[in-house]
Amino acid sequence: MRAQADPVLNRQEIMVMEKDAKIYVAGHSGLVGTAIVRKLKEQGYDNLLLRTSSELDLRRQADVEAFFDRERPQVVILAAARVGGIWANMNNPAPFFYDNMMIQTNVVHAAWRFAAERLLFVSSSCSYPRMCPQPMKEEYILTGVPEPTNETYAVAKISGMKMIEAYHRQYGVRFFSVIFPNLFGPGDNFDPRDSHVIAALIRRFHEAAAGNLAEVEIWGTGQARREFLYVDDAADACLFFMDRLSGGETLNAGAGADISIGELARLIATIAGYGGRIVFDPSKPDGMPQKLLDVSAMKRFGWTPRVSLEEGLRKTFDWYARSSGKPPGEQA
């Protein structure tokens, strides 16, 4: 790792990863991991360790430690996780807890045991309390109870961040966490049961436009507010902060603005060319009333996202429309 002067921060240097550094991206085939690998390759990093879940089950401690012992990665980006929307979280609380706890515990411990030089843990704004003051500052973690609809996922993510802090405090390792808002982009999971809100709405409005449906029903009141970040921006943030965080930090990285689910639905409907009615079902849960990250610390480091919400939505919708094989307006 080579040192460079940093004109933005009140410190003398940042540590830039060497182009031949051995980098393990855990979860490389997921939405975030795919974008991180793409960004690494764009920036000239080609010594990448990539394993599918069938090749390496991160829930198995012995397998994880054998992998780290054999490969000795210098840099670890922990983007592997079980993720999903409200329906998936509510109906699968046990695997959302077990899988995430085991994955992060095994990877972080092995990274320490086999002397990884740095590790970035990808965390989520779901970790904040349900009734958290807005915007949510990093110090608000553990000041209240999580949102019930994703409680086990939130507790697992909180545990991961606290594990990072503990290992840095005791062992001095350069491990740190970055908290992202809802991420979206090409390659997302568009399954109607397991997907997050943007992917679910893109699929629903694309199919409604193709099928000329009179109305589209959406869970909740439409009043809940969410912050979204395009996945390529999240990948860029991971590499940016990998060089700048010194260890033990928990840092928000987001867009710094939110939108109501109702407004989001209308925007996606417009992009999809759908002109029918949008009906909200208030008997279904909204989740947290609002999730907006305080990005003051992020901005002091000098990083901001590049892709606007509308631009990202259009890119994601176009990708999905091509991938689904049914252009907008074509009869299903």
Short mmCIF file of the C-alpha atoms (twelve columns), coordinates in Angstrom:
data_MODEL
# 
_entry.id   MODEL 
# 
loop_
_atom_site.group_PDB 
_atom_site.id 
_atom_site.type_symbol 
_atom_site.label_atom_id 
_atom_site.label_alt_id 
_atom_site.label_comp_id 
_atom_site.label_asym_id 
_atom_site.label_seq_id 
_atom_site.Cartn_x 
_atom_site.Cartn_y 
_atom_site.Cartn_z 
_atom_site.pdbx_PDB_model_num 
ATOM 1   C CA . MET A 1   0.000   0.000   0.000   1 
ATOM 2   C CA . ARG A 2   1.420   3.384   -0.947  1 
ATOM 3   C CA . ALA A 3   0.866   6.670   0.849   1 
ATOM 4   C CA . GLN A 4   -0.474  9.787   -0.864  1 
ATOM 5   C CA . ALA A 5   -1.104  13.297  0.388   1 
ATOM 6   C CA . ASP A 6   -4.775  13.961  1.095   1 
ATOM 7   C CA . PRO A 7   -5.853  17.593  0.610   1 
ATOM 8   C CA . VAL A 8   -9.398  16.973  1.880   1 
ATOM 9   C CA . LEU A 9   -8.881  15.381  5.286   1 
ATOM 10  C CA . ASN A 10  -7.151  16.684  8.349   1 
ATOM 11  C CA . ARG A 11  -4.503  13.969  8.131   1 
ATOM 12  C CA . GLN A 12  -1.167  13.632  6.369   1 
ATOM 13  C CA . GLU A 13  -1.830  10.728  4.043   1 
ATOM 14  C CA . ILE A 14  -4.235  8.178   2.653   1 
ATOM 15  C CA . MET A 15  -3.348  4.589   1.882   1 
ATOM 16  C CA . VAL A 16  -4.066  3.611   -1.722  1 
ATOM 17  C CA . MET A 17  -4.394  -0.064  -2.598  1 
ATOM 18  C CA . GLU A 18  -1.674  -1.344  -4.896  1 
ATOM 19  C CA . LYS A 19  -2.997  -2.504  -8.266  1 
ATOM 20  C CA . ASP A 20  -1.742  -6.033  -7.625  1 
ATOM 21  C CA . ALA A 21  -3.240  -6.285  -4.113  1 
ATOM 22  C CA . LYS A 22  -5.036  -9.581  -3.553  1 
ATOM 23  C CA . ILE A 23  -8.657  -8.536  -3.016  1 
ATOM 24  C CA . TYR A 24  -11.415 -10.877 -1.852  1 
ATOM 25  C CA . VAL A 25  -14.931 -9.688  -2.695  1 
ATOM 26  C CA . ALA A 26  -17.367 -11.743 -0.620  1 
ATOM 27  C CA . GLY A 27  -20.719 -11.795 -2.392  1 
ATOM 28  C CA . HIS A 28  -19.275 -10.889 -5.782  1 
ATOM 29  C CA . SER A 29  -22.276 -12.207 -7.727  1 
ATOM 30  C CA . GLY A 30  -24.877 -10.121 -5.852  1 
ATOM 31  C CA . LEU A 31  -26.095 -6.655  -6.764  1 
ATOM 32  C CA . VAL A 32  -23.448 -4.801  -4.745  1 
ATOM 33  C CA . GLY A 33  -20.658 -7.307  -5.281  1 
ATOM 34  C CA . THR A 34  -21.090 -7.286  -9.064  1 
ATOM 35  C CA . ALA A 35  -20.815 -3.497  -9.129  1 
ATOM 36  C CA . ILE A 36  -17.741 -3.580  -6.854  1 
ATOM 37  C CA . VAL A 37  -15.979 -6.105  -9.097  1 
ATOM 38  C CA . ARG A 38  -16.840 -4.017  -12.144 1 
ATOM 39  C CA . LYS A 39  -15.450 -0.885  -10.475 1 
ATOM 40  C CA . LEU A 40  -12.270 -2.659  -9.332  1 
ATOM 41  C CA . LYS A 41  -11.574 -3.877  -12.862 1 
ATOM 42  C CA . GLU A 42  -12.248 -0.416  -14.297 1 
ATOM 43  C CA . GLN A 43  -9.612  0.974   -11.936 1 
ATOM 44  C CA . GLY A 44  -7.020  -1.631  -12.888 1 
ATOM 45  C CA . TYR A 45  -7.353  -4.136  -10.052 1 
ATOM 46  C CA . ASP A 46  -7.183  -7.638  -11.487 1 
ATOM 47  C CA . ASN A 47  -5.881  -9.813  -8.636  1 
ATOM 48  C CA . LEU A 48  -9.380  -10.637 -7.418  1 
ATOM 49  C CA . LEU A 49  -10.489 -13.597 -5.323  1 
ATOM 50  C CA . LEU A 50  -14.038 -14.559 -6.292  1 
ATOM 51  C CA . ARG A 51  -15.987 -17.560 -5.028  1 
ATOM 52  C CA . THR A 52  -19.632 -18.439 -5.558  1 
ATOM 53  C CA . SER A 53  -21.698 -19.686 -2.616  1 
ATOM 54  C CA . SER A 54  -21.514 -23.209 -4.051  1 
ATOM 55  C CA . GLU A 55  -17.711 -22.975 -4.103  1 
ATOM 56  C CA . LEU A 56  -17.435 -21.458 -0.617  1 
ATOM 57  C CA . ASP A 57  -20.283 -21.500 1.899   1 
ATOM 58  C CA . LEU A 58  -19.504 -18.520 4.127   1 
ATOM 59  C CA . ARG A 59  -21.764 -19.924 6.836   1 
ATOM 60  C CA . ARG A 60  -19.260 -22.734 7.450   1 
ATOM 61  C CA . GLN A 61  -16.436 -21.522 9.681   1 
ATOM 62  C CA . ALA A 62  -13.977 -24.309 8.842   1 
ATOM 63  C CA . ASP A 63  -14.395 -23.727 5.100   1 
ATOM 64  C CA . VAL A 64  -13.964 -19.974 5.465   1 
ATOM 65  C CA . GLU A 65  -10.820 -20.306 7.570   1 
ATOM 66  C CA . ALA A 66  -9.341  -22.876 5.168   1 
ATOM 67  C CA . PHE A 67  -9.956  -20.457 2.284   1 
ATOM 68  C CA . PHE A 68  -8.322  -17.528 4.112   1 
ATOM 69  C CA . ASP A 69  -5.395  -19.701 5.203   1 
ATOM 70  C CA . ARG A 70  -4.801  -20.840 1.638   1 
ATOM 71  C CA . GLU A 71  -5.391  -17.546 -0.219  1 
ATOM 72  C CA . ARG A 72  -4.316  -14.908 2.352   1 
ATOM 73  C CA . PRO A 73  -6.238  -11.946 0.879   1 
ATOM 74  C CA . GLN A 74  -4.787  -8.533  1.687   1 
ATOM 75  C CA . VAL A 75  -8.089  -6.712  1.259   1 
ATOM 76  C CA . VAL A 76  -11.596 -7.971  2.043   1 
ATOM 77  C CA . ILE A 77  -14.845 -6.367  0.883   1 
ATOM 78  C CA . LEU A 78  -17.696 -8.047  2.749   1 
ATOM 79  C CA . ALA A 79  -20.751 -7.559  0.542   1 
ATOM 80  C CA . ALA A 80  -22.184 -11.062 1.017   1 
ATOM 81  C CA . ALA A 81  -25.543 -11.111 2.798   1 
ATOM 82  C CA . ARG A 82  -29.068 -12.465 2.691   1 
ATOM 83  C CA . VAL A 83  -31.200 -9.491  1.659   1 
ATOM 84  C CA . GLY A 84  -34.794 -8.851  0.624   1 
ATOM 85  C CA . GLY A 85  -37.802 -6.598  0.937   1 
ATOM 86  C CA . ILE A 86  -40.502 -6.432  3.603   1 
ATOM 87  C CA . TRP A 87  -42.272 -9.650  2.541   1 
ATOM 88  C CA . ALA A 88  -39.027 -11.650 2.507   1 
ATOM 89  C CA . ASN A 89  -37.927 -10.317 5.899   1 
ATOM 90  C CA . MET A 90  -41.296 -10.922 7.547   1 
ATOM 91  C CA . ASN A 91  -41.580 -14.484 6.267   1 
ATOM 92  C CA . ASN A 92  -37.957 -15.583 6.737   1 
ATOM 93  C CA . PRO A 93  -36.744 -14.098 10.035  1 
ATOM 94  C CA . ALA A 94  -34.642 -17.137 11.005  1 
ATOM 95  C CA . PRO A 95  -32.477 -17.383 7.857   1 
ATOM 96  C CA . PHE A 96  -32.164 -13.589 7.702   1 
ATOM 97  C CA . PHE A 97  -30.652 -13.757 11.180  1 
ATOM 98  C CA . TYR A 98  -28.655 -16.980 10.949  1 
ATOM 99  C CA . ASP A 99  -27.179 -16.519 7.472   1 
ATOM 100 C CA . ASN A 100 -26.094 -12.935 8.033   1 
ATOM 101 C CA . MET A 101 -24.680 -13.582 11.493  1 
ATOM 102 C CA . MET A 102 -22.682 -16.592 10.326  1 
ATOM 103 C CA . ILE A 103 -21.384 -14.966 7.130   1 
ATOM 104 C CA . GLN A 104 -20.088 -11.800 8.771   1 
ATOM 105 C CA . THR A 105 -18.777 -13.519 11.916  1 
ATOM 106 C CA . ASN A 106 -16.789 -16.084 9.935   1 
ATOM 107 C CA . VAL A 107 -15.373 -13.628 7.404   1 
ATOM 108 C CA . VAL A 108 -14.378 -10.918 9.893   1 
ATOM 109 C CA . HIS A 109 -12.752 -13.385 12.270  1 
ATOM 110 C CA . ALA A 110 -10.856 -15.125 9.470   1 
ATOM 111 C CA . ALA A 111 -9.715  -11.797 8.048   1 
ATOM 112 C CA . TRP A 112 -8.212  -10.941 11.438  1 
ATOM 113 C CA . ARG A 113 -6.768  -14.398 12.040  1 
ATOM 114 C CA . PHE A 114 -5.025  -14.530 8.667   1 
ATOM 115 C CA . ALA A 115 -3.794  -10.929 8.716   1 
ATOM 116 C CA . ALA A 116 -5.875  -9.140  6.088   1 
ATOM 117 C CA . GLU A 117 -4.627  -5.561  5.883   1 
ATOM 118 C CA . ARG A 118 -8.066  -3.999  5.636   1 
ATOM 119 C CA . LEU A 119 -11.722 -4.977  5.524   1 
ATOM 120 C CA . LEU A 120 -14.849 -3.052  4.529   1 
ATOM 121 C CA . PHE A 121 -18.199 -4.299  5.833   1 
ATOM 122 C CA . VAL A 122 -21.218 -3.283  3.739   1 
ATOM 123 C CA . SER A 123 -24.029 -2.392  6.148   1 
ATOM 124 C CA . SER A 124 -27.569 -1.045  5.838   1 
ATOM 125 C CA . SER A 125 -29.701 1.876   6.975   1 
ATOM 126 C CA . CYS A 126 -32.136 -0.792  8.255   1 
ATOM 127 C CA . SER A 127 -29.819 -0.910  11.285  1 
ATOM 128 C CA . TYR A 128 -31.200 2.358   12.641  1 
ATOM 129 C CA . PRO A 129 -34.089 2.430   15.139  1 
ATOM 130 C CA . ARG A 130 -37.614 2.546   13.748  1 
ATOM 131 C CA . MET A 131 -38.360 5.976   15.233  1 
ATOM 132 C CA . CYS A 132 -34.878 7.360   14.683  1 
ATOM 133 C CA . PRO A 133 -34.488 11.157  14.448  1 
ATOM 134 C CA . GLN A 134 -34.016 12.242  10.837  1 
ATOM 135 C CA . PRO A 135 -31.568 12.471  9.193   1 
ATOM 136 C CA . MET A 136 -29.944 9.505   10.930  1 
ATOM 137 C CA . LYS A 137 -26.496 10.136  12.388  1 
ATOM 138 C CA . GLU A 138 -24.034 7.299   12.896  1 
ATOM 139 C CA . GLU A 139 -24.198 7.690   16.670  1 
ATOM 140 C CA . TYR A 140 -27.937 6.873   16.644  1 
ATOM 141 C CA . ILE A 141 -27.245 3.156   16.170  1 
ATOM 142 C CA . LEU A 142 -28.588 1.209   19.196  1 
ATOM 143 C CA . THR A 143 -30.515 4.188   20.598  1 
ATOM 144 C CA . GLY A 144 -33.866 2.485   19.989  1 
ATOM 145 C CA . VAL A 145 -35.581 -0.704  18.785  1 
ATOM 146 C CA . PRO A 146 -35.421 -1.752  15.116  1 
ATOM 147 C CA . GLU A 147 -38.303 -1.758  12.666  1 
ATOM 148 C CA . PRO A 148 -40.271 -4.980  13.418  1 
ATOM 149 C CA . THR A 149 -40.651 -5.984  9.767   1 
ATOM 150 C CA . ASN A 150 -36.881 -6.393  9.362   1 
ATOM 151 C CA . GLU A 151 -35.810 -6.843  12.977  1 
ATOM 152 C CA . THR A 152 -33.612 -9.929  12.599  1 
ATOM 153 C CA . TYR A 153 -31.795 -8.502  9.575   1 
ATOM 154 C CA . ALA A 154 -31.218 -5.242  11.460  1 
ATOM 155 C CA . VAL A 155 -29.908 -6.999  14.570  1 
ATOM 156 C CA . ALA A 156 -27.513 -9.045  12.440  1 
ATOM 157 C CA . LYS A 157 -26.171 -5.939  10.692  1 
ATOM 158 C CA . ILE A 158 -25.760 -4.118  14.002  1 
ATOM 159 C CA . SER A 159 -23.842 -7.112  15.332  1 
ATOM 160 C CA . GLY A 160 -21.554 -7.002  12.307  1 
ATOM 161 C CA . MET A 161 -20.739 -3.339  12.812  1 
ATOM 162 C CA . LYS A 162 -20.100 -3.852  16.522  1 
ATOM 163 C CA . MET A 163 -17.849 -6.818  15.727  1 
ATOM 164 C CA . ILE A 164 -15.843 -4.571  13.400  1 
ATOM 165 C CA . GLU A 165 -15.491 -1.987  16.177  1 
ATOM 166 C CA . ALA A 166 -14.484 -4.645  18.711  1 
ATOM 167 C CA . TYR A 167 -11.791 -6.173  16.512  1 
ATOM 168 C CA . HIS A 168 -10.346 -2.763  15.725  1 
ATOM 169 C CA . ARG A 169 -10.388 -1.754  19.389  1 
ATOM 170 C CA . GLN A 170 -8.700  -4.938  20.603  1 
ATOM 171 C CA . TYR A 171 -6.401  -5.798  17.705  1 
ATOM 172 C CA . GLY A 172 -5.886  -2.470  15.924  1 
ATOM 173 C CA . VAL A 173 -6.995  -3.869  12.569  1 
ATOM 174 C CA . ARG A 174 -8.000  -1.570  9.748   1 
ATOM 175 C CA . PHE A 175 -11.571 -2.859  9.555   1 
ATOM 176 C CA . PHE A 176 -14.540 -0.495  9.116   1 
ATOM 177 C CA . SER A 177 -18.223 -0.341  8.125   1 
ATOM 178 C CA . VAL A 178 -20.065 1.735   5.534   1 
ATOM 179 C CA . ILE A 179 -23.844 2.104   5.899   1 
ATOM 180 C CA . PHE A 180 -25.797 2.468   2.670   1 
ATOM 181 C CA . PRO A 181 -29.471 3.339   2.076   1 
ATOM 182 C CA . ASN A 182 -31.655 1.219   -0.238  1 
ATOM 183 C CA . LEU A 183 -29.499 0.231   -3.214  1 
ATOM 184 C CA . PHE A 184 -30.772 -0.452  -6.710  1 
ATOM 185 C CA . GLY A 185 -29.540 -0.928  -10.241 1 
ATOM 186 C CA . PRO A 186 -29.114 -3.380  -13.128 1 
ATOM 187 C CA . GLY A 187 -28.793 -6.951  -11.922 1 
ATOM 188 C CA . ASP A 188 -31.099 -6.437  -8.952  1 
ATOM 189 C CA . ASN A 189 -33.452 -9.174  -7.745  1 
ATOM 190 C CA . PHE A 190 -36.826 -8.606  -9.421  1 
ATOM 191 C CA . ASP A 191 -38.621 -11.565 -7.851  1 
ATOM 192 C CA . PRO A 192 -42.064 -10.305 -6.737  1 
ATOM 193 C CA . ARG A 193 -41.729 -11.873 -3.269  1 
ATOM 194 C CA . ASP A 194 -38.088 -11.257 -2.414  1 
ATOM 195 C CA . SER A 195 -37.251 -7.969  -4.133  1 
ATOM 196 C CA . HIS A 196 -36.730 -4.529  -2.643  1 
ATOM 197 C CA . VAL A 197 -39.132 -1.718  -3.432  1 
ATOM 198 C CA . ILE A 198 -37.586 -0.263  -6.605  1 
ATOM 199 C CA . ALA A 199 -37.111 -3.634  -8.277  1 
ATOM 200 C CA . ALA A 200 -40.644 -4.655  -7.270  1 
ATOM 201 C CA . LEU A 201 -42.156 -1.445  -8.653  1 
ATOM 202 C CA . ILE A 202 -40.169 -1.605  -11.902 1 
ATOM 203 C CA . ARG A 203 -41.390 -5.135  -12.554 1 
ATOM 204 C CA . ARG A 204 -44.964 -4.293  -11.597 1 
ATOM 205 C CA . PHE A 205 -45.239 -1.189  -13.766 1 
ATOM 206 C CA . HIS A 206 -43.407 -2.792  -16.674 1 
ATOM 207 C CA . GLU A 207 -45.861 -5.694  -16.647 1 
ATOM 208 C CA . ALA A 208 -48.807 -3.340  -16.173 1 
ATOM 209 C CA . ALA A 209 -47.760 -1.275  -19.185 1 
ATOM 210 C CA . ALA A 210 -47.144 -4.386  -21.282 1 
ATOM 211 C CA . GLY A 211 -50.492 -5.879  -20.247 1 
ATOM 212 C CA . ASN A 212 -52.426 -2.594  -20.442 1 
ATOM 213 C CA . LEU A 213 -53.698 -3.117  -16.880 1 
ATOM 214 C CA . ALA A 214 -56.204 -0.649  -15.472 1 
ATOM 215 C CA . GLU A 215 -54.545 -0.357  -12.053 1 
ATOM 216 C CA . VAL A 216 -51.505 -1.304  -10.014 1 
ATOM 217 C CA . GLU A 217 -51.778 -2.031  -6.292  1 
ATOM 218 C CA . ILE A 218 -48.890 -1.187  -3.969  1 
ATOM 219 C CA . TRP A 219 -48.326 -2.207  -0.364  1 
ATOM 220 C CA . GLY A 220 -48.714 0.450   2.323   1 
ATOM 221 C CA . THR A 221 -49.943 4.007   2.380   1 
ATOM 222 C CA . GLY A 222 -47.329 5.395   0.007   1 
ATOM 223 C CA . GLN A 223 -46.325 7.937   2.658   1 
ATOM 224 C CA . ALA A 224 -43.181 6.204   3.973   1 
ATOM 225 C CA . ARG A 225 -40.031 7.928   2.809   1 
ATOM 226 C CA . ARG A 226 -36.883 6.223   1.570   1 
ATOM 227 C CA . GLU A 227 -33.417 7.190   0.418   1 
ATOM 228 C CA . PHE A 228 -31.971 5.398   -2.597  1 
ATOM 229 C CA . LEU A 229 -28.466 5.068   -4.022  1 
ATOM 230 C CA . TYR A 230 -27.520 3.704   -7.429  1 
ATOM 231 C CA . VAL A 231 -25.384 0.611   -7.005  1 
ATOM 232 C CA . ASP A 232 -22.456 1.888   -9.113  1 
ATOM 233 C CA . ASP A 233 -22.224 4.861   -6.751  1 
ATOM 234 C CA . ALA A 234 -22.173 2.466   -3.792  1 
ATOM 235 C CA . ALA A 235 -19.307 0.551   -5.409  1 
ATOM 236 C CA . ASP A 236 -17.429 3.800   -5.995  1 
ATOM 237 C CA . ALA A 237 -17.940 4.737   -2.338  1 
ATOM 238 C CA . CYS A 238 -16.534 1.381   -1.204  1 
ATOM 239 C CA . LEU A 239 -13.276 1.928   -3.093  1 
ATOM 240 C CA . PHE A 240 -13.071 5.577   -2.072  1 
ATOM 241 C CA . PHE A 241 -13.426 4.866   1.632   1 
ATOM 242 C CA . MET A 242 -11.251 1.756   1.498   1 
ATOM 243 C CA . ASP A 243 -8.326  4.143   1.015   1 
ATOM 244 C CA . ARG A 244 -9.421  6.716   3.575   1 
ATOM 245 C CA . LEU A 245 -10.823 5.022   6.674   1 
ATOM 246 C CA . SER A 246 -8.255  4.071   9.287   1 
ATOM 247 C CA . GLY A 247 -10.180 1.436   11.242  1 
ATOM 248 C CA . GLY A 248 -13.155 1.109   13.588  1 
ATOM 249 C CA . GLU A 249 -15.315 3.670   11.780  1 
ATOM 250 C CA . THR A 250 -19.001 3.329   10.969  1 
ATOM 251 C CA . LEU A 251 -19.825 5.775   8.180   1 
ATOM 252 C CA . ASN A 252 -23.031 6.675   6.341   1 
ATOM 253 C CA . ALA A 253 -22.754 6.917   2.549   1 
ATOM 254 C CA . GLY A 254 -25.900 7.943   0.703   1 
ATOM 255 C CA . ALA A 255 -27.670 10.426  -1.522  1 
ATOM 256 C CA . GLY A 256 -28.621 12.783  1.309   1 
ATOM 257 C CA . ALA A 257 -32.213 13.078  0.010   1 
ATOM 258 C CA . ASP A 258 -35.314 10.910  0.201   1 
ATOM 259 C CA . ILE A 259 -38.624 10.428  -1.588  1 
ATOM 260 C CA . SER A 260 -42.006 9.054   -0.560  1 
ATOM 261 C CA . ILE A 261 -43.012 5.633   -1.878  1 
ATOM 262 C CA . GLY A 262 -45.997 7.277   -3.537  1 
ATOM 263 C CA . GLU A 263 -43.778 9.748   -5.390  1 
ATOM 264 C CA . LEU A 264 -41.401 6.949   -6.313  1 
ATOM 265 C CA . ALA A 265 -44.235 4.847   -7.698  1 
ATOM 266 C CA . ARG A 266 -45.489 7.696   -9.862  1 
ATOM 267 C CA . LEU A 267 -41.980 8.369   -11.161 1 
ATOM 268 C CA . ILE A 268 -41.427 4.727   -12.106 1 
ATOM 269 C CA . ALA A 269 -44.898 4.566   -13.687 1 
ATOM 270 C CA . THR A 270 -43.958 7.526   -15.887 1 
ATOM 271 C CA . ILE A 271 -40.649 5.921   -16.884 1 
ATOM 272 C CA . ALA A 272 -42.502 2.679   -17.701 1 
ATOM 273 C CA . GLY A 273 -45.081 4.513   -19.804 1 
ATOM 274 C CA . TYR A 274 -47.909 3.353   -17.550 1 
ATOM 275 C CA . GLY A 275 -50.980 5.593   -17.430 1 
ATOM 276 C CA . GLY A 276 -53.391 3.592   -15.276 1 
ATOM 277 C CA . ARG A 277 -54.406 4.032   -11.647 1 
ATOM 278 C CA . ILE A 278 -52.047 3.524   -8.721  1 
ATOM 279 C CA . VAL A 279 -53.820 2.116   -5.668  1 
ATOM 280 C CA . PHE A 280 -52.248 1.882   -2.225  1 
ATOM 281 C CA . ASP A 281 -53.180 -0.822  0.294   1 
ATOM 282 C CA . PRO A 282 -52.918 0.678   3.794   1 
ATOM 283 C CA . SER A 283 -53.625 -2.718  5.386   1 
ATOM 284 C CA . LYS A 284 -50.086 -3.743  4.379   1 
ATOM 285 C CA . PRO A 285 -47.046 -2.499  6.355   1 
ATOM 286 C CA . ASP A 286 -45.085 0.607   5.404   1 
ATOM 287 C CA . GLY A 287 -41.965 -0.363  7.339   1 
ATOM 288 C CA . MET A 288 -40.021 2.502   8.915   1 
ATOM 289 C CA . PRO A 289 -41.775 5.872   8.481   1 
ATOM 290 C CA . GLN A 290 -38.573 7.430   7.136   1 
ATOM 291 C CA . LYS A 291 -34.984 6.376   6.488   1 
ATOM 292 C CA . LEU A 292 -32.700 9.272   5.574   1 
ATOM 293 C CA . LEU A 293 -28.997 9.109   6.322   1 
ATOM 294 C CA . ASP A 294 -27.046 12.036  7.685   1 
ATOM 295 C CA . VAL A 295 -24.154 12.252  5.223   1 
ATOM 296 C CA . SER A 296 -22.240 15.118  6.829   1 
ATOM 297 C CA . ALA A 297 -19.208 12.972  7.631   1 
ATOM 298 C CA . MET A 298 -19.234 11.481  4.138   1 
ATOM 299 C CA . LYS A 299 -19.140 14.931  2.578   1 
ATOM 300 C CA . ARG A 300 -16.243 15.985  4.790   1 
ATOM 301 C CA . PHE A 301 -14.269 13.156  3.237   1 
ATOM 302 C CA . GLY A 302 -15.071 14.610  -0.163  1 
ATOM 303 C CA . TRP A 303 -17.287 11.886  -1.674  1 
ATOM 304 C CA . THR A 304 -20.688 12.455  -3.278  1 
ATOM 305 C CA . PRO A 305 -22.779 10.235  -5.574  1 
ATOM 306 C CA . ARG A 306 -22.831 10.954  -9.290  1 
ATOM 307 C CA . VAL A 307 -26.036 9.274   -10.515 1 
ATOM 308 C CA . SER A 308 -29.357 10.978  -9.756  1 
ATOM 309 C CA . LEU A 309 -32.359 8.940   -8.680  1 
ATOM 310 C CA . GLU A 310 -34.207 9.474   -11.973 1 
ATOM 311 C CA . GLU A 311 -31.160 8.640   -14.078 1 
ATOM 312 C CA . GLY A 312 -30.551 5.488   -12.060 1 
ATOM 313 C CA . LEU A 313 -34.204 4.472   -12.339 1 
ATOM 314 C CA . ARG A 314 -34.139 4.885   -16.115 1 
ATOM 315 C CA . LYS A 315 -30.956 2.820   -16.424 1 
ATOM 316 C CA . THR A 316 -32.400 0.106   -14.201 1 
ATOM 317 C CA . PHE A 317 -35.754 0.063   -15.976 1 
ATOM 318 C CA . ASP A 318 -34.106 -0.132  -19.406 1 
ATOM 319 C CA . TRP A 319 -31.933 -3.026  -18.211 1 
ATOM 320 C CA . TYR A 320 -34.933 -4.888  -16.825 1 
ATOM 321 C CA . ALA A 321 -37.034 -4.276  -19.936 1 
ATOM 322 C CA . ARG A 322 -34.266 -5.718  -22.115 1 
ATOM 323 C CA . SER A 323 -33.649 -8.643  -19.764 1 
ATOM 324 C CA . SER A 324 -37.324 -9.560  -19.452 1 
ATOM 325 C CA . GLY A 325 -37.689 -9.898  -23.200 1 
ATOM 326 C CA . LYS A 326 -40.883 -7.822  -23.258 1 
ATOM 327 C CA . PRO A 327 -40.375 -4.172  -24.308 1 
ATOM 328 C CA . PRO A 328 -42.706 -1.632  -22.669 1 
ATOM 329 C CA . GLY A 329 -46.104 -1.579  -24.343 1 
ATOM 330 C CA . GLU A 330 -45.828 -5.098  -25.796 1 
ATOM 331 C CA . GLN A 331 -48.723 -7.385  -24.911 1 
ATOM 332 C CA . ALA A 332 -47.808 -9.976  -22.269 1 
# 
